[in-house]
Amino acid sequence: MSLLLESIKQSKPYLYKAFSSIEDGEQHLHNIIELDRYWERLKQPVQKVILPSGDLPKDVVISGEYDLIYAGGTLSLLHAAVMAGKYGRKVMIFDRKTPAKSTRDWNISRKELLNLSAIGLFTESEIDSVIVRQYKNGWVEFYQPDGSQKRLVMDSVLDCAVDADKLLGLAKKKVQAASGSTIIAGSNFLCCYQFDNHIVVKIEDHQGKKFYYRAKVLVDVMGILSPIAMQLNEGSPQTHVCPTVGTIASGFDDIDFETGEILATTGPAETAPGKGRQLIWEGFPAEGEKYITYLFFYDEADSPNDKSLLALFETYFRILPEYKKPGNVFMIHRPVYGIIPAYCHDGFDRTREIADDHIILFGDAASLGSPLTFCGFGSMVRNLYHLTGDLDRALSDNNLSKKHLEKISAYEPNVASMANLMKYMCFNAATDDPNFVNDLMNEVMIVLDDLPLHYRQAMFRDEMKIEELAIIMLRLGWRYPKVLMATWEKLGVQGSLGFLKNIVGWAFSPVR
Ligand SMILES: Cc1cc2nc3c(=O)[nH]c(=O)nc-3n(C[C@H](O)[C@H](O)[C@H](O)COP(=O)(O)OP(=O)(O)OC[C@H]3O[C@@H](n4cnc5c(N)ncnc54)[C@H](O)[C@@H]3O)c2cc1C
């Protein structure tokens, strides 16, 4: 038995038992501990990883030269495959682990996935080959003690389970097939040096050997742990977070394989000191007999609550039977986990830093996706067309300064405005009744249930129009005036002004 697993035997008995039974349990535990370092990093002085050209040692050997170097090998593969395949750019991707291997799976609708064939990345049959299951419909439901909760049913929302590694594997093959492009595993980003007309990236392999590469642009796709995002945003790269854990497992009793459970709560918030959180479940049928369950909560990045994935996993395994009952042949195939990032912009437009000279951030490193239902994968699928086309144009025109690159972003004014709604779902033990989040969200479900189907689909697919949100908010305020008091408590003056600015920015945006 491994030492790392043994070290949690007493403190996390449920997690210990579950991870002892799975393949690579030790490696997953290691990954989780690595992700949990995020919480310590938020408190530490910001490490400088973007350095001036003068700091580059004079005698370095440049091992290769590329148009684009991608640090991080997950969503980067989709972008890089288009840049290499469609635009003929010479790209390099490196990852400190194995590129194209994710610690999560994705849900999306088929219509949205078809964006990837519309831009020529995959054929329709390739897209269908990564959809491991499609459901009839899905629902959202928030606990009411008297059982009166409204179950909001919808179709064509998050109704396809995608095998993330298979999808990324297809993109990886396309990058490898492009002449001059390279993918490197097991290499850690250390820092980069900005020159007037290029950037030099320093990486280190598992043996500690350092290498230097030159590129026109460094694309930072290192996810929530990105040290570049940390430096550019002065140590506060996220305003909110959504720690998420779960499993892909089989052998539950009574599973409905035709329906996705998009959001579900089974009780009020936990109110213990340092643990004020409303836990939320998701349940999605996957390939064959497999079923994915997630447990997560929304919180402010700097709240005093324990947000560690390790502690959340212990809770997950302890309370899983309250949500889905493991049967006699229950088996965990793989754990899934991560910290989903969120950023509330205090302005009429994007306020988060997502670029610098010869540097651009995509995916979770840019933190522009909505944490409400869709996250970074959905955001990348929706925005890939212009994120690739615009970057190719910038390369051709040699417009690679911060001023130009920061215009190439997945910022969507509707998503930015909707992200404010997440603040209502961050439970605060000091001000909220234990069932506060459930009561409010149950009212939102009742309002949506009274409106045409399109409203709920738009809300849960990040496609909301401003007039639709206005109707929902007016109806909610009329039905449930407590939301006004909640706005005061949750958002305060600063937050309410920020929300208003987002809405005004949305109203005047060309993409309403
Ligand atoms: C459990 C779970 C379920 C999800 N489900 C959905 C969903 O259904 N739909 C949806 O739209 N989104 C979903 N998301 C969100 C989605 O998975 C993320 O937005 C997406 O994975 C972000 O991809 P990324 O490439 O930006 O970052 P990541 O996936 O975090 O990848 C970052 C990569 O960078 C590498 N890296 C980090 N630091 C370094 C370094 N110093 N040097 C080299 N490499 C480095 C890492 O090893 C990693 O491979 C889910 C997230 C979780 C946690």
The ligand as an SDF file (V2000), in Angstrom:
LIG
                    3D

 53 58  0  0  0  0  0  0  0  0999 V2000
  -15.3930   17.5340  -12.7670 C   0  0  0  0  0  0  0  0  0  0  0  0
  -15.5230   18.5650  -13.8550 C   0  0  0  0  0  0  0  0  0  0  0  0
  -16.5090   18.4430  -14.8220 C   0  0  0  0  0  0  0  0  0  0  0  0
  -16.6340   19.3930  -15.8390 C   0  0  0  0  0  0  0  0  0  0  0  0
  -17.6330   19.2760  -16.7560 N   0  0  0  0  0  0  0  0  0  0  0  0
  -17.7680   20.2280  -17.7130 C   0  0  0  0  0  0  0  0  0  0  0  0
  -18.8170   20.1420  -18.6850 C   0  0  0  0  0  0  0  0  0  0  0  0
  -19.6450   19.2260  -18.6450 O   0  0  0  0  0  0  0  0  0  0  0  0
  -18.9030   21.0990  -19.6560 N   0  0  0  0  0  0  0  0  0  0  0  0
  -18.0100   22.1490  -19.6900 C   0  0  0  0  0  0  0  0  0  0  0  0
  -18.1120   23.0250  -20.5490 O   0  0  0  0  0  0  0  0  0  0  0  0
  -16.9950   22.2380  -18.7960 N   0  0  0  0  0  0  0  0  0  0  0  0
  -16.8730   21.3190  -17.8110 C   0  0  0  0  0  0  0  0  0  0  0  0
  -15.8710   21.4280  -16.8870 N   0  0  0  0  0  0  0  0  0  0  0  0
  -14.8900   22.5050  -17.0240 C   0  0  0  0  0  0  0  0  0  0  0  0
  -13.7960   22.0870  -18.0160 C   0  0  0  0  0  0  0  0  0  0  0  0
  -13.3470   20.7960  -17.7180 O   0  0  0  0  0  0  0  0  0  0  0  0
  -12.6350   23.0560  -17.9480 C   0  0  0  0  0  0  0  0  0  0  0  0
  -13.1150   24.3490  -18.2190 O   0  0  0  0  0  0  0  0  0  0  0  0
  -11.5450   22.6790  -18.9370 C   0  0  0  0  0  0  0  0  0  0  0  0
  -10.9870   21.4370  -18.6060 O   0  0  0  0  0  0  0  0  0  0  0  0
  -10.4560   23.7210  -18.9330 C   0  0  0  0  0  0  0  0  0  0  0  0
   -9.4280   23.2910  -19.7730 O   0  0  0  0  0  0  0  0  0  0  0  0
   -8.0180   24.0000  -19.7360 P   0  0  0  0  0  0  0  0  0  0  0  0
   -7.2240   23.3680  -20.8130 O   0  0  0  0  0  0  0  0  0  0  0  0
   -8.1900   25.4550  -19.7660 O   0  0  0  0  0  0  0  0  0  0  0  0
   -7.4240   23.6750  -18.2860 O   0  0  0  0  0  0  0  0  0  0  0  0
   -7.1430   22.2440  -17.6360 P   0  0  0  0  0  0  0  0  0  0  0  0
   -8.1440   21.2390  -18.0640 O   0  0  0  0  0  0  0  0  0  0  0  0
   -6.9820   22.5050  -16.1870 O   0  0  0  0  0  0  0  0  0  0  0  0
   -5.7410   21.8220  -18.2500 O   0  0  0  0  0  0  0  0  0  0  0  0
   -4.5800   22.5280  -17.9120 C   0  0  0  0  0  0  0  0  0  0  0  0
   -3.3970   21.7010  -18.3560 C   0  0  0  0  0  0  0  0  0  0  0  0
   -2.2200   22.4580  -18.0860 O   0  0  0  0  0  0  0  0  0  0  0  0
   -1.2420   21.6110  -17.5160 C   0  0  0  0  0  0  0  0  0  0  0  0
   -0.3730   22.4470  -16.6880 N   0  0  0  0  0  0  0  0  0  0  0  0
   -0.6840   23.1230  -15.5540 C   0  0  0  0  0  0  0  0  0  0  0  0
    0.3880   23.7590  -15.0830 N   0  0  0  0  0  0  0  0  0  0  0  0
    1.4040   23.4910  -15.9440 C   0  0  0  0  0  0  0  0  0  0  0  0
    2.7740   23.8690  -15.9950 C   0  0  0  0  0  0  0  0  0  0  0  0
    3.3270   24.6550  -15.0450 N   0  0  0  0  0  0  0  0  0  0  0  0
    3.5340   23.4130  -17.0270 N   0  0  0  0  0  0  0  0  0  0  0  0
    2.9880   22.6180  -17.9880 C   0  0  0  0  0  0  0  0  0  0  0  0
    1.7040   22.2250  -17.9800 N   0  0  0  0  0  0  0  0  0  0  0  0
    0.9220   22.6630  -16.9690 C   0  0  0  0  0  0  0  0  0  0  0  0
   -2.0470   20.6060  -16.7070 C   0  0  0  0  0  0  0  0  0  0  0  0
   -1.2980   19.4120  -16.5040 O   0  0  0  0  0  0  0  0  0  0  0  0
   -3.2780   20.3920  -17.5820 C   0  0  0  0  0  0  0  0  0  0  0  0
   -3.1120   19.3270  -18.4950 O   0  0  0  0  0  0  0  0  0  0  0  0
  -15.7400   20.4890  -15.8630 C   0  0  0  0  0  0  0  0  0  0  0  0
  -14.7630   20.6120  -14.8810 C   0  0  0  0  0  0  0  0  0  0  0  0
  -14.6550   19.6750  -13.8760 C   0  0  0  0  0  0  0  0  0  0  0  0
  -13.6200   19.8620  -12.8170 C   0  0  0  0  0  0  0  0  0  0  0  0
  1  2  1  0
  2  3  1  0
  2 52  2  0
  3  4  2  0
  4  5  1  0
  4 50  1  0
  5  6  2  0
  6  7  1  0
  6 13  1  0
  7  8  2  0
  7  9  1  0
  9 10  1  0
 10 11  2  0
 10 12  1  0
 12 13  2  0
 13 14  1  0
 14 15  1  0
 14 50  1  0
 15 16  1  0
 16 17  1  0
 16 18  1  0
 18 19  1  0
 18 20  1  0
 20 21  1  0
 20 22  1  0
 22 23  1  0
 23 24  1  0
 24 25  2  0
 24 26  1  0
 24 27  1  0
 27 28  1  0
 28 29  2  0
 28 30  1  0
 28 31  1  0
 31 32  1  0
 32 33  1  0
 33 34  1  0
 33 48  1  0
 34 35  1  0
 35 36  1  0
 35 46  1  0
 36 37  1  0
 36 45  1  0
 37 38  2  0
 38 39  1  0
 39 40  1  0
 39 45  2  0
 40 41  1  0
 40 42  2  0
 42 43  1  0
 43 44  2  0
 44 45  1  0
 46 47  1  0
 46 48  1  0
 48 49  1  0
 50 51  2  0
 51 52  1  0
 52 53  1  0
M  END
$$$$
